[in-house]
Amino acid sequence: MSASHETDSDTGARSSAAQPVVVVGAGSVGLTLGARLAARRRDVVFVVRRAAQAGALNERGVSLEQLDGKPLRGRVKAFVGCAAARHLEPGWVVVCVGSGHTEILAPEIADAWPAATVVSAQNHVTNEAVLARHSRSVLGLVWRQTVTRLSDIEVRSGGAARVIVGSYPDGLSPAALELAAVLRDAGFDAGLSPTIARDKWLKLCVNLMSIPNALIHPRDHTSAAFAEGKARLLEEARAVLAAAGIEAGSGDGRDRSLEQEIEWQRLSAARGLSARRAPLYNQVWRAFEQRARGLGPDEALEADTYHELITRLGAAHGVATPLNERVLAHTRRAWHERAAAESCGVAEMFRIASSE
């Protein structure tokens, strides 16, 4: 793929929009991001762990299947490890790996590209702080679209490509504004938040529903118990955050608040909206299926750590979190037993005492 770098006529400095975008990680989020940018003929460079995936990306490019739109394809480059791509001068380095890898990758990213703005497109609330210990400019990006990785180079999406961008720890820097504009040009519904940590906490709470969505059998997804259980998970999280003095909310006001999400979930079964209709599956579903079928190395779950964080904060602030504790224990037991996705009944996961 040929590079096309524009030059500022006054300073000779290249704008971030004209520089390559390095995407660290090529899972479902990384592939979707790369496909949208590459389809707009932006220079996209993936940094991955496996030589086989790097080879496939270099040879065949990246493809996005949109359930409600035309497919997108683009040519990209790929390298194994940050050091192999340190000769590049990216405008942004977008981190799309699991949060368990951030501690190791943060110094490698800073060493390879010390002048780049580093963007955490990860789900946990801890990543920006880790990256900021090593890189001078850090943005947070909240990903709000369900996407499913189909292969090393293919991904599927459905619904609006909603993302939110903000500077870390807060504010809206020129880099954040420029990135949002680039993402909009690539077809994203890109919002801006001057309080990105609040958006990250809101997304973490929403992600407390990822495990039930992935592990409970689809036949139970239309039940009132399924909707009620998810609402109660969020209610426990809301109580914990209030006691801990942590704010969770939408920086641009366009995403449901925690209170609105609880109400929406509670009413979703009666409205016929609680079941997944499209062939879209989250990372928890994929990780359990891959482990159960022996389809390669295990993927880290990460979603269990969201429940762990809520239960730990609850214990520290005297707030009971029985349902989050139950989901956490069930998930780790199922993982140990190599259970398949969608193999659990709603009553097994969301057992609620008759007196409640």
C-alpha atoms as one frame of an Amber mdcrd trajectory, in Angstrom:
protein
   0.000   0.000   0.000   1.443   3.347  -0.971   1.712   6.085   1.631   0.202
   9.476   0.858   1.397  12.154   3.287   0.223  15.744   2.886   2.378  18.584
   4.123   1.357  21.732   5.945   2.387  24.600   3.672   3.458  26.871   6.535
   5.294  24.582   8.938   6.173  21.536   6.883   4.606  19.374   9.587   2.243
  16.613   8.616  -1.229  16.630  10.126  -2.310  13.555  12.050  -5.036  12.966
   9.472  -2.406  12.504   6.742  -0.166  10.203   8.773  -0.624   6.442   9.115
  -2.989   5.122  11.760  -1.439   2.281  13.723  -3.983  -0.186  15.115  -2.536
  -2.350  17.870  -4.582  -5.533  17.925  -6.711  -7.093  15.202  -9.669  -8.530
  17.043 -13.239  -7.528  16.297 -12.820  -3.851  17.215  -9.413  -3.431  15.598
 -10.515  -5.079  12.359 -13.677  -2.970  12.169 -11.754   0.233  12.775  -9.076
  -0.708  10.260 -11.593  -1.725   7.607 -13.531   1.532   7.832 -10.400   3.672
   7.698  -8.784   1.640   4.921 -11.971   1.752   2.849 -11.560   5.541   2.905
  -8.013   5.053   1.582  -6.305   6.021   4.799  -2.989   4.373   5.572  -3.721
   1.698   8.175  -1.011  -0.378   9.811  -1.861  -3.266  12.116   0.432  -4.452
  14.880  -0.424  -8.027  15.818   1.048 -10.927  17.778   0.909 -13.723  15.193
   2.895 -13.876  11.966   0.085 -15.801  10.268  -2.389 -12.990  10.862   0.104
 -10.351   9.750   0.707 -12.302   6.563  -3.003 -12.633   5.813  -3.608  -8.921
   6.369  -0.679  -7.945   4.155  -1.732 -10.312   1.387  -5.531  -9.992   1.411
  -6.362  -6.807   3.306  -9.241  -6.441   5.751 -12.983  -6.935   5.159 -16.050
  -5.697   7.038 -19.440  -7.320   6.463 -22.193  -4.863   7.405 -25.562  -6.460
   8.090 -27.298  -3.201   7.226 -24.943  -1.849   4.585 -22.523  -2.712   1.828
 -19.299  -4.598   2.606 -16.126  -2.583   3.088 -12.644  -3.692   2.108  -9.243
  -2.093   2.194  -5.551  -2.718   1.768  -3.459  -2.495   4.923   0.001  -3.251
   6.206   0.718  -5.428   9.221   3.718  -6.107  11.452   4.375  -8.464  14.328
   5.136  -6.381  17.412   5.600  -2.653  17.911   9.352  -2.705  17.353   8.924
  -3.974  13.795   6.900  -0.864  12.911   8.905   1.743  14.806  10.112   3.312
  11.551   6.587   4.680  11.011   5.458   8.126  12.149   1.774   7.608  12.969
  -0.595  10.360  13.931  -2.527   8.022  16.186  -1.821   4.657  17.742  -5.171
   3.056  18.542  -4.947   0.308  21.145  -7.545  -2.423  20.574  -6.162  -5.277
  22.674  -7.591  -6.782  25.837  -6.903  -4.760  28.959  -4.733  -7.522  30.374
  -2.072  -6.680  27.780  -1.900  -2.924  28.397   0.786  -2.942  31.107   3.205
  -4.739  28.792   2.299  -2.856  25.618   2.251   0.687  27.038   6.053   1.125
  27.280   6.550  -0.652  23.939   4.152   1.768  22.242   5.823   4.799  23.823
   9.273   3.559  22.837   8.262   2.891  19.221   6.240   6.079  18.651   7.058
   8.693  21.322   5.396  11.563  19.434   2.123   9.805  18.609  -1.220  10.341
  20.296  -2.236   7.034  21.866  -5.929   6.121  21.855  -7.423   3.468  24.111
 -10.346   1.838  22.294 -10.591  -0.695  25.120 -13.453  -1.477  27.439 -11.986
  -1.357  30.936 -11.637   1.856  32.958  -7.946   1.327  33.772  -6.220   1.544
  30.396  -5.876   5.289  29.853  -4.043   5.764  33.155  -1.582   3.002  32.287
  -0.921   4.421  28.818  -0.541   7.950  30.218   2.349   6.823  32.417   4.362
   6.317  29.237   2.858   8.498  26.475   2.396  12.260  26.614  -0.900  12.427
  24.714  -3.671   9.930  25.473  -7.281   9.810  24.314 -10.099   7.547  25.412
 -12.453   5.988  22.875 -15.662   4.222  23.884 -16.866   1.615  21.396 -20.662
   1.242  21.287 -21.233  -1.197  18.417 -21.438  -4.992  18.606 -18.987  -6.525
  16.149 -17.992 -10.151  15.592 -14.625 -11.350  14.343 -15.096 -13.957  11.613
 -11.460 -14.695  10.775  -8.011 -13.147  10.995  -9.018 -10.562   8.386 -12.836
 -10.503   8.431 -15.353  -8.965  10.809 -19.121  -8.440  10.907 -21.055  -5.458
  12.269 -24.637  -4.350  12.680 -26.337  -1.145  13.723 -24.855   2.309  14.091
 -21.058   2.517  14.329 -21.251   4.620  17.487 -18.044   5.719  19.226 -17.225
   8.474  21.722 -13.866  10.267  21.857 -12.370  12.408  24.601  -9.029  13.490
  26.015  -7.582  11.806  29.083  -8.059  12.624  31.892 -10.643  15.104  30.642
 -11.276  17.846  28.109 -11.267  17.921  24.325  -7.826  18.487  22.849  -7.231
  19.333  19.176  -6.120  15.712  18.742  -9.491  14.485  20.037 -11.402  16.808
  17.720  -9.286  15.759  14.736  -9.680  12.056  15.479 -13.454  12.403  15.770
 -13.524  14.118  12.369 -11.458  11.335  10.798 -13.749   8.702  12.304 -16.845
  10.487  11.007 -15.288  10.545   7.546 -14.884   6.762   7.865 -18.578   6.300
   8.601 -18.534   6.306  12.383 -21.148   8.094  14.451 -18.421   9.755  16.503
 -19.451  11.743  19.549 -17.256  13.910  21.756 -17.036  13.810  25.535 -15.051
  16.199  27.740 -15.493  13.682  30.573 -14.448  10.445  28.889 -13.924   8.617
  32.201 -17.665   8.913  32.878 -18.392   7.356  29.485 -15.928   4.551  30.193
 -17.617   3.768  33.512 -21.029   3.788  31.844 -19.784   1.346  29.204 -18.273
  -0.907  31.869 -21.648  -1.083  33.600 -23.383  -1.862  30.304 -20.811  -4.595
  29.728 -21.954  -6.338  32.909 -24.622  -7.789  30.618 -22.089  -9.321  28.209
 -21.722 -12.593  30.107 -25.468 -13.278  30.474 -25.961 -12.424  26.808 -23.246
 -14.895  25.805 -23.789 -17.790  28.214 -27.562 -17.993  28.692 -29.358 -20.116
  26.110 -31.212 -18.073  23.450 -34.518 -19.759  24.351 -34.413 -17.842  27.647
 -33.580 -14.463  26.114 -37.260 -13.617  25.712 -38.073 -14.350  29.358 -38.867
 -11.753  31.987 -36.231 -13.361  34.232 -33.512 -12.675  31.651 -34.425  -8.990
  31.451 -34.881  -8.679  35.218 -31.557 -10.313  35.990 -29.660  -7.911  33.765
 -31.496  -4.947  35.267 -30.500  -6.089  38.763 -26.856  -6.388  37.768 -26.966
  -2.748  36.705 -28.814  -1.701  39.860 -26.087  -3.219  42.003 -23.449  -1.397
  39.955 -25.334   1.887  40.270 -25.436   1.540  44.062 -21.733   0.695  44.202
 -20.693   3.655  42.062 -22.838   6.024  44.114 -21.229   4.809  47.344 -17.745
   5.077  45.830 -18.358   8.574  44.458 -17.792   7.456  40.863 -19.756   9.109
  38.067 -20.982   7.170  35.046 -22.746   8.953  32.227 -22.865  10.030  28.605
 -20.615  12.978  27.844 -22.651  14.119  24.860 -26.017  13.000  26.266 -26.734
  10.620  23.386 -26.365   7.295  25.192 -28.825   5.972  27.758 -27.956   6.852
  31.344 -27.558   4.017  33.834 -31.061   4.713  35.144 -32.490   4.680  31.626
 -30.605   1.483  30.792 -32.027  -0.257  33.854 -35.551   0.753  32.884 -34.991
  -0.242  29.242 -33.693  -3.684  30.198 -36.515  -4.294  32.660 -39.128  -3.558
  29.984 -37.292  -5.205  27.089 -38.876  -8.667  27.375 -42.422  -7.302  27.390
 -41.558  -5.133  24.387 -40.046  -8.046  22.470 -36.592  -6.449  22.441 -34.626
  -8.677  24.820 -33.499 -11.332  22.312 -30.671 -11.028  19.798 -32.008 -11.402
  16.264 -28.909 -10.705  14.184 -25.928 -13.109  13.896 -23.729 -10.924  16.094
 -21.856 -12.336  19.077 -19.724 -10.619  21.691 -16.169 -11.466  22.729 -17.356
 -13.588  25.668 -19.347 -15.814  23.305 -16.352 -16.203  21.017 -13.933 -16.944
  23.867 -16.156 -19.665  25.347 -16.824 -21.241  21.950 -13.156 -21.243  21.023
 -12.182 -22.808  24.352 -14.976 -25.407  24.324 -14.206 -26.515  20.757 -10.430
 -26.376  21.088 -10.158 -23.935  18.191  -6.828 -22.436  19.120  -5.292 -20.676
  22.108  -7.682 -19.467  24.782  -8.738 -15.829  24.628  -8.794 -13.922  27.890
 -12.336 -13.193  29.013 -11.929  -9.733  30.565 -15.704  -9.419  31.091 -15.393
 -11.354  34.348 -13.096  -8.627  35.669 -15.901  -6.065  35.346 -18.004  -8.058
  37.817 -14.929  -8.540  39.981 -14.361  -4.776  40.088 -17.981  -4.070  41.049
 -17.952  -6.697  43.804 -14.616  -5.444  45.137 -15.800  -1.830  45.199 -19.034
  -2.971  46.802 -17.172  -4.745  49.588 -14.978  -1.691  50.158 -17.996   0.615
  50.485 -20.446  -1.644  52.278 -22.746  -2.303  49.312 -24.039  -5.824  48.718
 -23.575  -7.216  45.205 -25.023 -10.756  45.382 -25.996 -11.098  41.732 -22.689
  -9.808  40.389 -20.936 -12.209  42.758 -23.084 -15.066  41.501 -22.452 -14.268
  37.832 -18.717 -13.980  38.502 -18.571 -17.352  40.276 -20.693 -19.043  37.622
 -18.571 -17.643  34.803 -15.269 -18.755  36.269 -16.655 -22.210  37.006 -17.993
 -22.509  33.454 -14.641 -21.370  32.075 -12.794 -23.959  34.159 -15.191 -26.663
  32.933 -14.790 -25.559  29.292 -18.508 -24.974  28.936 -19.786 -23.809  25.577
 -21.469 -20.481  24.971 -25.259 -20.399  25.290 -25.217 -23.527  27.479 -26.689
 -22.080  30.675 -30.312 -21.640  31.688 -31.498 -18.289  32.971 -32.501 -19.793
  36.330 -29.028 -21.240  36.784 -27.337 -17.867  36.386 -29.989 -15.515  37.788
 -31.266 -17.481  40.765 -33.276 -15.034  42.876 -34.629 -15.946  46.293 -38.413
 -16.249  46.422 -38.570 -13.734  49.252 -37.122 -10.938  47.091
